[in-house]
Amino acid sequence: MKKLNQTGASHLVALVGVLVIAILAFGAYRVLNANKTPASSATTAATTAVPGKIQSKADVDQATKSLDSENVDGDVNPNQLNDDINSLL
């Protein structure tokens, strides 16, 4: 009886496995990037533009209007906030 040498078969199986995992990872990457929305679409159109560098009183006034137009803490529940802070202690 003649015995066949099969020492290289395990390397081939490992290579095919790595290739399958790479293809699945690439597909998942493409799906995740296709579902992301740009950060600019999340902002509202009613916001006032904020100057890049404040150099005058008009820039300060414009920045103040922009900050005042944002509803930063309007949806904060004080009781829930206190409970959350107390749970950290």
C-alpha positions as a printed NumPy array, in Angstrom:
array([[  0.   ,   0.   ,   0.   ],
       [  1.18 ,   3.454,  -0.903],
       [  0.711,   6.208,   1.686],
       [  0.   ,   9.748,   0.391],
       [  1.855,  12.699,   1.898],
       [ -0.756,  15.175,   3.172],
       [  1.388,  17.517,   5.281],
       [  0.496,  20.644,   3.265],
       [ -3.273,  20.214,   3.468],
       [ -3.624,  21.912,   6.851],
       [ -1.953,  25.053,   5.505],
       [ -4.41 ,  25.172,   2.643],
       [ -7.377,  24.816,   4.998],
       [ -6.014,  27.614,   7.218],
       [ -5.514,  29.876,   4.173],
       [ -9.087,  29.296,   2.994],
       [-10.381,  30.038,   6.504],
       [ -8.48 ,  33.33 ,   6.683],
       [ -9.771,  34.244,   3.232],
       [-13.398,  33.597,   4.266],
       [-12.99 ,  35.685,   7.429],
       [-11.423,  38.529,   5.418],
       [-14.325,  38.521,   2.944],
       [-16.895,  38.597,   5.774],
       [-15.048,  41.427,   7.531],
       [-14.891,  43.468,   4.318],
       [-18.624,  42.982,   3.756],
       [-19.429,  44.032,   7.325],
       [-17.219,  47.106,   6.937],
       [-19.064,  48.139,   3.774],
       [-22.481,  47.634,   5.386],
       [-21.559,  49.675,   8.464],
       [-20.204,  52.561,   6.396],
       [-23.246,  52.545,   4.119],
       [-25.586,  52.937,   7.113],
       [-23.777,  55.874,   8.713],
       [-25.287,  59.323,   8.324],
       [-23.024,  62.331,   7.906],
       [-22.581,  64.431,  11.041],
       [-23.695,  67.559,   9.194],
       [-27.186,  66.148,   8.564],
       [-27.786,  65.731,  12.302],
       [-27.596,  69.487,  12.927],
       [-30.601,  71.709,  12.518],
       [-30.786,  74.447,   9.92 ],
       [-32.014,  77.018,  12.444],
       [-28.685,  77.297,  14.243],
       [-26.674,  80.475,  13.992],
       [-23.177,  80.244,  12.555],
       [-20.414,  80.523,  15.124],
       [-17.363,  82.558,  14.11 ],
       [-14.118,  80.607,  13.888],
       [-12.072,  83.186,  15.748],
       [-13.508,  85.902,  17.969],
       [-11.941,  89.243,  17.1  ],
       [-14.66 ,  91.796,  17.787],
       [-17.745,  92.487,  19.874],
       [-19.9  ,  91.473,  16.909],
       [-18.276,  88.026,  16.945],
       [-18.988,  87.732,  20.678],
       [-22.633,  88.703,  20.104],
       [-22.934,  86.195,  17.267],
       [-21.45 ,  83.423,  19.431],
       [-23.796,  84.359,  22.297],
       [-26.827,  84.141,  19.991],
       [-25.666,  80.766,  18.743],
       [-25.225,  79.388,  22.258],
       [-28.556,  80.826,  23.41 ],
       [-30.406,  79.249,  20.467],
       [-29.32 ,  75.718,  21.466],
       [-31.502,  73.755,  23.875],
       [-28.692,  72.201,  25.895],
       [-30.459,  71.173,  29.076],
       [-34.134,  71.478,  28.181],
       [-34.762,  67.755,  28.265],
       [-32.838,  67.022,  31.49 ],
       [-34.94 ,  65.504,  34.261],
       [-33.462,  66.847,  37.539],
       [-34.764,  63.933,  39.595],
       [-33.256,  61.365,  37.239],
       [-29.981,  63.306,  37.199],
       [-29.838,  63.307,  41.006],
       [-30.564,  59.567,  41.085],
       [-27.801,  58.908,  38.563],
       [-25.285,  60.999,  40.503],
       [-26.218,  59.351,  43.794],
       [-25.829,  55.905,  42.274],
       [-22.212,  56.752,  41.401],
       [-21.37 ,  57.556,  45.025]])
